[in-house]
Amino acid sequence: MTKPRIAVVSAGLGEPSSTKLLADRLRDATLKALADHGQHSEAVDVVLRPLAQDIASHMLTHNPSEALAAAIAEVVDAEAIIAVTPTFNMSYSGLFKSFFDVIEEGQLASIPTALGATGGSARHSMVMDTAMRPMFAYLKAQVVPTGVFAASEDWGSDSGLDRRIAREGRELADLMVALPRRREADPFDESGEAFVSFEQMLGHA
Amino acid sequence: MSSMQFGIFSVSDITEDPTTGRTPTEHERIQGWVAMAQKAEEVGLDVFAAGEHHNPPFFSSSPTTTLGYIAAKTERLILSTATTLITTNDPVKIAEEFAMLQHLSEGRVDLTLGRGNTGPVYPWFGKDIRDGIELAIENYALLRKLWHEPVVNWQGKHRTPLTGYTSTPAPLDGVAPFVWHGSIRSPQIAEQAAYYGDGFFHNNIFWNKEHTERMVRLYRSRFAHYGHGEPEQAIVGLGGQVFMKPTEREAKERFRPFFDVAPVYGHGPSLEEFTEATPLTVGTPEQVIEKTLAFRDYAGDYQRQMFLVDHAGLPLEEVLEQIEILGTEVVPVLRREFDSVRQAGVPDAPTHAARVAAAREAGTQLGEQGSAWREQGVRGDLDTGAAIARQAGEPGGRGSEGREVA
């Protein structure tokens, strides 16, 4: 069996990006916690900034570019997601939302998920609970209890950021081990359980 | 008619010409359609297919009226649709109108059924978009019944019941118009087409070819599953979109302003990106030939190729020139090239005459001219309306065996 893969989605716009930095830390914490479970996993970074134009085009035409199709595949095929966004106007960034908007419905159901957000001050930290959690609830993802919000000041003070990151990483690792995602069956697979035959549509089978 | 049919199909948009700022009137576009159809016949194309919409900026609300008029102005052209809304139209009216058109056009008619993708059309016609698939299944089952049984007793979930109903006129020569089922990515519709042994049409424009490929593959496989023949014998139609000039540079220069602000894909990817990802070809006739021949690589040998040439505000004279190039430079080569690689045993494109001959041979032809509809046993599995009502536990249902309609 191949190693379980974690897709690390980050929607930071700056370069370097504190959002990417938080995503990296959450990734490392998760990999370490999985190793403690005796599981060796790998992570793949899905950085949205270079995909911004492709995401807009996809919304207009339904056609993903090759790069975007590859990024979407990394996310929907992963065993878990770490999703991190900057906070804009009390919410996730439009880029973050748009990326998840172009993923087909149902593709993320049951996937273990850890959330993170960054912002200028801790006063924005409600973004996790007012915006991110509702969206991932709609997507039917399994989201871990801890969500790490990193304000600018957290990067330069002893505010417990490391502790919170480690806790969230452990929670995601625990969830991946205890409740791994269930794959949706392919409705085009004639022998699969999601395929609906015409007899079934008619109620004869 | 050869083994493949080639034609043009249109969504009937009224769009400003971005190079002149002029928007054609409805009247101009409607008359333009007639000119396009006549031109298509004149240059040797086989099919003209009319879209159906019930909201501006589209004008084609009444395809059988349009096609009836075109039928009177042409002699050879097959009149078809792209698509006929099987969800929101009354299947009884579809049965009547297309049988009527069949008689008036001497059998030069078939139709492509689709669900429609304009949300508000459903409530405007008293339906619910969430019932889209179910409506397509139930309404088509009734449509078939009306075309295959002289007296119909029917009860379903989405329409008032029929008792002792005879659809008039009866299909010409006792053979109903050929039906294609169109869908971009709903496996249930590929399955429906396969179940009945009808044709499957993929619009094959605006979308990556992967959608076309997996829909056609499923349809072919299930066509064989239901005993209609080998997968290669299923009847497949594809769309395509082209714009041609003598050189690729000229074609791109002329088409780019239309592309950049086009209603469907404008303001998005570049012309180059979009032609790379989708079947759109903007270039020389040779490039169109090359790209179209490659459709066979993922769809197999197929029966009908339709081209979109008149959208996004292209002026009529430009559209007529495109039809001219298709008829004189592109389609003759495509016919020859496709024929030269076609596998043995692949059926020809459907025509009324061939279908009548086949029905005579198989003894499945109904009484001619409706005067002596052949009595035939009602196949239980065609009684879809009742089946759907049954599952939904509607009053009058007979229990609730079976599982939910997806």
Interface residues (C-beta under 8 A of the other chain):
Chain A: A56 S57 L60 T61 H62 N63 P64 S65 P187 F188 E190 F195 V196 S197 F198 E199 Q200 M201 L202 G203 H204 A205
Chain B: I133 I137 P187 Q188 E191 Q192 A194 Y195 F206 W207 N208 R214 R217 L218 S221 R222 H225 Y226 V264 Y265 G266 H267 G268 P269 E273 F274 A277 T278 D381 T384 A387 I388 R390 Q391 E401 G402 R403 V405 A406
